């Protein structure tokens, strides 16, 4: 059986270290890194390949904006109240009361599952995300987009993070090409 590499994203050191000890004790998993935020996770994923991520379910909003995890299954660890809708986004979930053997089984199942299940349920842009993308392609700033769409700049930033996550494209030039190729904007409008 192939060994898998695990990244753990958990703000609570005791929980993160406990998960690491359980998985290393199972002789199937190697810990690629323990981080405490999705920002640290993105840095880790730039230099290390992982097969599965174990993350605090409470970080779900940050995970949604983390484009680096696109093809990696995420197992959610529930240590506080989290809505069922959020939990369905994970490849699997466990609680802080889950046995070590069960956690190992859940992680193995997530690693072996087809790659179709990743954290983002849909890669299709919402109508509002398409509106934001069109304005990005036209060269608008976040503040100008907010004014044009009558939304806050914070909401624009959130939509842009979702667009990057769903398309995997970070640059404005790349997003512009994406908008043209997907007939969201005519190249003559640029």
C-alpha positions as protocol buffer text, in pm:
chain_id: "A"
residue {
  index: 1
  type: UNK
  ca { x: 0 y: 0 z: 0 }
}
residue {
  index: 2
  type: UNK
  ca { x: 137 y: 339 z: -104 }
}
residue {
  index: 3
  type: UNK
  ca { x: 228 y: 587 z: 169 }
}
residue {
  index: 4
  type: UNK
  ca { x: 58 y: 925 z: 148 }
}
residue {
  index: 5
  type: UNK
  ca { x: 174 y: 1275 z: 243 }
}
residue {
  index: 6
  type: UNK
  ca { x: -47 y: 1482 z: 473 }
}
residue {
  index: 7
  type: UNK
  ca { x: -61 y: 1854 z: 536 }
}
residue {
  index: 8
  type: UNK
  ca { x: -237 y: 1952 z: 859 }
}
residue {
  index: 9
  type: UNK
  ca { x: -401 y: 2296 z: 890 }
}
residue {
  index: 10
  type: UNK
  ca { x: -513 y: 2347 z: 1248 }
}
residue {
  index: 11
  type: UNK
  ca { x: -481 y: 2659 z: 1465 }
}
residue {
  index: 12
  type: UNK
  ca { x: -481 y: 2449 z: 1786 }
}
residue {
  index: 13
  type: UNK
  ca { x: -134 y: 2302 z: 1833 }
}
residue {
  index: 14
  type: UNK
  ca { x: -255 y: 2021 z: 2062 }
}
residue {
  index: 15
  type: UNK
  ca { x: -508 y: 1900 z: 1803 }
}
residue {
  index: 16
  type: UNK
  ca { x: -259 y: 1930 z: 1514 }
}
residue {
  index: 17
  type: UNK
  ca { x: 12 y: 1739 z: 1701 }
}
residue {
  index: 18
  type: UNK
  ca { x: -240 y: 1473 z: 1806 }
}
residue {
  index: 19
  type: UNK
  ca { x: -353 y: 1418 z: 1446 }
}
residue {
  index: 20
  type: UNK
  ca { x: 10 y: 1397 z: 1333 }
}
residue {
  index: 21
  type: UNK
  ca { x: 93 y: 1140 z: 1601 }
}
residue {
  index: 22
  type: UNK
  ca { x: -210 y: 927 z: 1510 }
}
residue {
  index: 23
  type: UNK
  ca { x: -130 y: 928 z: 1137 }
}
residue {
  index: 24
  type: UNK
  ca { x: 242 y: 865 z: 1182 }
}
residue {
  index: 25
  type: UNK
  ca { x: 159 y: 579 z: 1419 }
}
residue {
  index: 26
  type: UNK
  ca { x: -50 y: 416 z: 1146 }
}
residue {
  index: 27
  type: UNK
  ca { x: 257 y: 360 z: 927 }
}
residue {
  index: 28
  type: UNK
  ca { x: 72 y: 476 z: 612 }
}
residue {
  index: 29
  type: UNK
  ca { x: 108 y: 851 z: 633 }
}
residue {
  index: 30
  type: UNK
  ca { x: 396 y: 1092 z: 634 }
}
residue {
  index: 31
  type: UNK
  ca { x: 337 y: 1441 z: 769 }
}
residue {
  index: 32
  type: UNK
  ca { x: 444 y: 1692 z: 503 }
}
residue {
  index: 33
  type: UNK
  ca { x: 384 y: 1980 z: 739 }
}
residue {
  index: 34
  type: UNK
  ca { x: 175 y: 2125 z: 1019 }
}
residue {
  index: 35
  type: UNK
  ca { x: 55 y: 2481 z: 966 }
}
residue {
  index: 36
  type: UNK
  ca { x: -187 y: 2703 z: 1151 }
}
residue {
  index: 37
  type: UNK
  ca { x: -348 y: 2902 z: 867 }
}
residue {
  index: 38
  type: UNK
  ca { x: -433 y: 2871 z: 498 }
}
residue {
  index: 39
  type: UNK
  ca { x: -170 y: 3137 z: 422 }
}
residue {
  index: 40
  type: UNK
  ca { x: 93 y: 2905 z: 570 }
}
residue {
  index: 41
  type: UNK
  ca { x: -68 y: 2614 z: 381 }
}
residue {
  index: 42
  type: UNK
  ca { x: -28 y: 2794 z: 48 }
}
residue {
  index: 43
  type: UNK
  ca { x: 340 y: 2851 z: 128 }
}
residue {
  index: 44
  type: UNK
  ca { x: 383 y: 2483 z: 215 }
}
residue {
  index: 45
  type: UNK
  ca { x: 210 y: 2367 z: -104 }
}
residue {
  index: 46
  type: UNK
  ca { x: 448 y: 2576 z: -317 }
}
residue {
  index: 47
  type: UNK
  ca { x: 739 y: 2358 z: -208 }
}
residue {
  index: 48
  type: UNK
  ca { x: 582 y: 2028 z: -101 }
}
residue {
  index: 49
  type: UNK
  ca { x: 349 y: 1789 z: -277 }
}
residue {
  index: 50
  type: UNK
  ca { x: 74 y: 1645 z: -59 }
}
residue {
  index: 51
  type: UNK
  ca { x: -188 y: 1376 z: -117 }
}
residue {
  index: 52
  type: UNK
  ca { x: -441 y: 1494 z: 141 }
}
residue {
  index: 53
  type: UNK
  ca { x: -504 y: 1793 z: 366 }
}
residue {
  index: 54
  type: UNK
  ca { x: -653 y: 1765 z: 712 }
}
residue {
  index: 55
  type: UNK
  ca { x: -799 y: 2100 z: 812 }
}
residue {
  index: 56
  type: UNK
  ca { x: -1004 y: 2250 z: 1091 }
}
residue {
  index: 57
  type: UNK
  ca { x: -1359 y: 2269 z: 956 }
}
residue {
  index: 58
  type: UNK
  ca { x: -1389 y: 2614 z: 1114 }
}
residue {
  index: 59
  type: UNK
  ca { x: -1142 y: 2738 z: 851 }
}
residue {
  index: 60
  type: UNK
  ca { x: -1393 y: 2664 z: 573 }
}
residue {
  index: 61
  type: UNK
  ca { x: -1413 y: 3025 z: 448 }
}
residue {
  index: 62
  type: UNK
  ca { x: -1036 y: 3048 z: 420 }
}
residue {
  index: 63
  type: UNK
  ca { x: -1022 y: 2709 z: 250 }
}
residue {
  index: 64
  type: UNK
  ca { x: -1273 y: 2823 z: -12 }
}
residue {
  index: 65
  type: UNK
  ca { x: -1040 y: 3108 z: -107 }
}
residue {
  index: 66
  type: UNK
  ca { x: -730 y: 2888 z: -116 }
}
residue {
  index: 67
  type: UNK
  ca { x: -669 y: 2808 z: -484 }
}
residue {
  index: 68
  type: UNK
  ca { x: -365 y: 2593 z: -400 }
}
residue {
  index: 69
  type: UNK
  ca { x: -583 y: 2306 z: -273 }
}
residue {
  index: 70
  type: UNK
  ca { x: -783 y: 2264 z: -592 }
}
residue {
  index: 71
  type: UNK
  ca { x: -696 y: 1900 z: -663 }
}
residue {
  index: 72
  type: UNK
  ca { x: -618 y: 1784 z: -311 }
}
residue {
  index: 73
  type: UNK
  ca { x: -887 y: 1614 z: -100 }
}
residue {
  index: 74
  type: UNK
  ca { x: -956 y: 1787 z: 231 }
}
residue {
  index: 75
  type: UNK
  ca { x: -1063 y: 1602 z: 545 }
}
residue {
  index: 76
  type: UNK
  ca { x: -1236 y: 1837 z: 788 }
}
residue {
  index: 77
  type: UNK
  ca { x: -1178 y: 1814 z: 1162 }
}
residue {
  index: 78
  type: UNK
  ca { x: -1479 y: 1937 z: 1359 }
}
residue {
  index: 79
  type: UNK
  ca { x: -1397 y: 2082 z: 1700 }
}
residue {
  index: 80
  type: UNK
  ca { x: -1679 y: 2337 z: 1716 }
}
residue {
  index: 81
  type: UNK
  ca { x: -2027 y: 2386 z: 1573 }
}
residue {
  index: 82
  type: UNK
  ca { x: -2019 y: 2388 z: 1192 }
}
residue {
  index: 83
  type: UNK
  ca { x: -2319 y: 2382 z: 960 }
}
residue {
  index: 84
  type: UNK
  ca { x: -2398 y: 2059 z: 772 }
}
residue {
  index: 85
  type: UNK
  ca { x: -2380 y: 2243 z: 440 }
}
residue {
  index: 86
  type: UNK
  ca { x: -2018 y: 2334 z: 513 }
}
residue {
  index: 87
  type: UNK
  ca { x: -1930 y: 1977 z: 615 }
}
residue {
  index: 88
  type: UNK
  ca { x: -2055 y: 1841 z: 281 }
}
residue {
  index: 89
  type: UNK
  ca { x: -1776 y: 2032 z: 107 }
}
residue {
  index: 90
  type: UNK
  ca { x: -1510 y: 1809 z: 262 }
}
residue {
  index: 91
  type: UNK
  ca { x: -1401 y: 1475 z: 119 }
}
residue {
  index: 92
  type: UNK
  ca { x: -1458 y: 1336 z: 471 }
}
residue {
  index: 93
  type: UNK
  ca { x: -1508 y: 1470 z: 822 }
}
residue {
  index: 94
  type: UNK
  ca { x: -1402 y: 1360 z: 1167 }
}
residue {
  index: 95
  type: UNK
  ca { x: -1448 y: 1509 z: 1510 }
}
residue {
  index: 96
  type: UNK
  ca { x: -1199 y: 1550 z: 1789 }
}
residue {
  index: 97
  type: UNK
  ca { x: -1363 y: 1238 z: 1939 }
}
residue {
  index: 98
  type: UNK
  ca { x: -1302 y: 1017 z: 1633 }
}
residue {
  index: 99
  type: UNK
  ca { x: -1081 y: 718 z: 1711 }
}
residue {
  index: 100
  type: UNK
  ca { x: -731 y: 700 z: 1569 }
}
residue {
  index: 101
  type: UNK
  ca { x: -817 y: 395 z: 1361 }
}
residue {
  index: 102
  type: UNK
  ca { x: -1125 y: 562 z: 1214 }
}
residue {
  index: 103
  type: UNK
  ca { x: -928 y: 878 z: 1134 }
}
residue {
  index: 104
  type: UNK
  ca { x: -669 y: 668 z: 951 }
}
residue {
  index: 105
  type: UNK
  ca { x: -948 y: 496 z: 753 }
}
residue {
  index: 106
  type: UNK
  ca { x: -1110 y: 830 z: 662 }
}
residue {
  index: 107
  type: UNK
  ca { x: -780 y: 974 z: 543 }
}
residue {
  index: 108
  type: UNK
  ca { x: -694 y: 662 z: 340 }
}
residue {
  index: 109
  type: UNK
  ca { x: -1041 y: 669 z: 180 }
}
residue {
  index: 110
  type: UNK
  ca { x: -998 y: 1038 z: 90 }
}
residue {
  index: 111
  type: UNK
  ca { x: -656 y: 968 z: -66 }
}
residue {
  index: 112
  type: UNK
  ca { x: -785 y: 669 z: -264 }
}
residue {
  index: 113
  type: UNK
  ca { x: -1110 y: 834 z: -377 }
}
residue {
  index: 114
  type: UNK
  ca { x: -1135 y: 962 z: -732 }
}
residue {
  index: 115
  type: UNK
  ca { x: -996 y: 1314 z: -769 }
}
residue {
  index: 116
  type: UNK
  ca { x: -1340 y: 1449 z: -859 }
}
residue {
  index: 117
  type: UNK
  ca { x: -1412 y: 1549 z: -498 }
}
residue {
  index: 118
  type: UNK
  ca { x: -1217 y: 1851 z: -389 }
}
residue {
  index: 119
  type: UNK
  ca { x: -1311 y: 2127 z: -153 }
}
residue {
  index: 120
  type: UNK
  ca { x: -1481 y: 2350 z: -410 }
}
residue {
  index: 121
  type: UNK
  ca { x: -1810 y: 2188 z: -511 }
}
residue {
  index: 122
  type: UNK
  ca { x: -1842 y: 2385 z: -833 }
}
residue {
  index: 123
  type: UNK
  ca { x: -1596 y: 2546 z: -1069 }
}
residue {
  index: 124
  type: UNK
  ca { x: -1871 y: 2731 z: -1252 }
}
residue {
  index: 125
  type: UNK
  ca { x: -1867 y: 3104 z: -1192 }
}
residue {
  index: 126
  type: UNK
  ca { x: -2176 y: 3261 z: -1039 }
}
residue {
  index: 127
  type: UNK
  ca { x: -2348 y: 3546 z: -1221 }
}
residue {
  index: 128
  type: UNK
  ca { x: -2192 y: 3803 z: -987 }
}
residue {
  index: 129
  type: UNK
  ca { x: -1846 y: 3646 z: -1027 }
}
residue {
  index: 130
  type: UNK
  ca { x: -1887 y: 3674 z: -1406 }
}
residue {
  index: 131
  type: UNK
  ca { x: -1980 y: 4044 z: -1363 }
}
residue {
  index: 132
  type: UNK
  ca { x: -1668 y: 4101 z: -1154 }
}
residue {
  index: 133
  type: UNK
  ca { x: -1451 y: 3907 z: -1402 }
}
residue {
  index: 134
  type: UNK
  ca { x: -1575 y: 4118 z: -1692 }
}
residue {
  index: 135
  type: UNK
  ca { x: -1485 y: 4438 z: -1509 }
}
residue {
  index: 136
  type: UNK
  ca { x: -1144 y: 4296 z: -1409 }
}
residue {
  index: 137
  type: UNK
  ca { x: -1084 y: 4216 z: -1777 }
}
residue {
  index: 138
  type: UNK
  ca { x: -1177 y: 4574 z: -1866 }
}
residue {
  index: 139
  type: UNK
  ca { x: -908 y: 4698 z: -1628 }
}
residue {
  index: 140
  type: UNK
  ca { x: -1125 y: 4823 z: -1342 }
}
residue {
  index: 141
  type: UNK
  ca { x: -977 y: 4845 z: -992 }
}
residue {
  index: 142
  type: UNK
  ca { x: -1149 y: 4679 z: -696 }
}
residue {
  index: 143
  type: UNK
  ca { x: -1284 y: 5016 z: -586 }
}
residue {
  index: 144
  type: UNK
  ca { x: -1421 y: 5092 z: -934 }
}
residue {
  index: 145
  type: UNK
  ca { x: -1580 y: 4746 z: -955 }
}
residue {
  index: 146
  type: UNK
  ca { x: -1743 y: 4799 z: -616 }
}
residue {
  index: 147
  type: UNK
  ca { x: -1884 y: 5132 z: -729 }
}
residue {
  index: 148
  type: UNK
  ca { x: -2006 y: 4994 z: -1062 }
}
residue {
  index: 149
  type: UNK
  ca { x: -2181 y: 4692 z: -906 }
}
residue {
  index: 150
  type: UNK
  ca { x: -2297 y: 4871 z: -588 }
}
residue {
  index: 151
  type: UNK
  ca { x: -2116 y: 4631 z: -358 }
}
residue {
  index: 152
  type: UNK
  ca { x: -1839 y: 4678 z: -104 }
}
residue {
  index: 153
  type: UNK
  ca { x: -1471 y: 4652 z: -201 }
}
residue {
  index: 154
  type: UNK
  ca { x: -1446 y: 4363 z: 49 }
}
residue {
  index: 155
  type: UNK
  ca { x: -1716 y: 4176 z: -146 }
}
residue {
  index: 156
  type: UNK
  ca { x: -1525 y: 4241 z: -470 }
}
residue {
  index: 157
  type: UNK
  ca { x: -1212 y: 4091 z: -314 }
}
residue {
  index: 158
  type: UNK
  ca { x: -1411 y: 3789 z: -200 }
}
residue {
  index: 159
  type: UNK
  ca { x: -1551 y: 3739 z: -552 }
}
residue {
  index: 160
  type: UNK
  ca { x: -1202 y: 3773 z: -699 }
}
residue {
  index: 161
  type: UNK
  ca { x: -1069 y: 3506 z: -461 }
}
residue {
  index: 162
  type: UNK
  ca { x: -1353 y: 3275 z: -569 }
}
residue {
  index: 163
  type: UNK
  ca { x: -1277 y: 3344 z: -936 }
}
residue {
  index: 164
  type: UNK
  ca { x: -908 y: 3259 z: -883 }
}
residue {
  index: 165
  type: UNK
  ca { x: -1006 y: 2945 z: -691 }
}
residue {
  index: 166
  type: UNK
  ca { x: -1251 y: 2827 z: -957 }
}
residue {
  index: 167
  type: UNK
  ca { x: -1040 y: 2909 z: -1262 }
}
residue {
  index: 168
  type: UNK
  ca { x: -692 y: 2854 z: -1120 }
}
residue {
  index: 169
  type: UNK
  ca { x: -585 y: 3179 z: -1290 }
}
residue {
  index: 170
  type: UNK
  ca { x: -420 y: 3448 z: -1077 }
}
residue {
  index: 171
  type: UNK
  ca { x: -310 y: 3719 z: -1319 }
}
residue {
  index: 172
  type: UNK
  ca { x: -532 y: 3990 z: -1465 }
}
residue {
  index: 173
  type: UNK
  ca { x: -397 y: 3908 z: -1811 }
}
residue {
  index: 174
  type: UNK
  ca { x: -484 y: 3542 z: -1767 }
}
residue {
  index: 175
  type: UNK
  ca { x: -832 y: 3627 z: -1640 }
}
residue {
  index: 176
  type: UNK
  ca { x: -880 y: 3857 z: -1939 }
}
residue {
  index: 177
  type: UNK
  ca { x: -790 y: 3575 z: -2179 }
}
residue {
  index: 178
  type: UNK
  ca { x: -1026 y: 3345 z: -1986 }
}
residue {
  index: 179
  type: UNK
  ca { x: -1310 y: 3601 z: -2020 }
}
residue {
  index: 180
  type: UNK
  ca { x: -1252 y: 3635 z: -2395 }
}
residue {
  index: 181
  type: UNK
  ca { x: -1223 y: 3260 z: -2456 }
}
residue {
  index: 182
  type: UNK
  ca { x: -1542 y: 3195 z: -2260 }
}
residue {
  index: 183
  type: UNK
  ca { x: -1733 y: 3466 z: -2449 }
}
residue {
  index: 184
  type: UNK
  ca { x: -1788 y: 3677 z: -2137 }
}
residue {
  index: 185
  type: UNK
  ca { x: -1641 y: 3978 z: -2312 }
}
residue {
  index: 186
  type: UNK
  ca { x: -1563 y: 4068 z: -2670 }
}
residue {
  index: 187
  type: UNK
  ca { x: -1194 y: 4138 z: -2734 }
}
residue {
  index: 188
  type: UNK
  ca { x: -1293 y: 4467 z: -2897 }
}
residue {
  index: 189
  type: UNK
  ca { x: -1434 y: 4588 z: -2562 }
}
residue {
  index: 190
  type: UNK
  ca { x: -1087 y: 4579 z: -2409 }
}
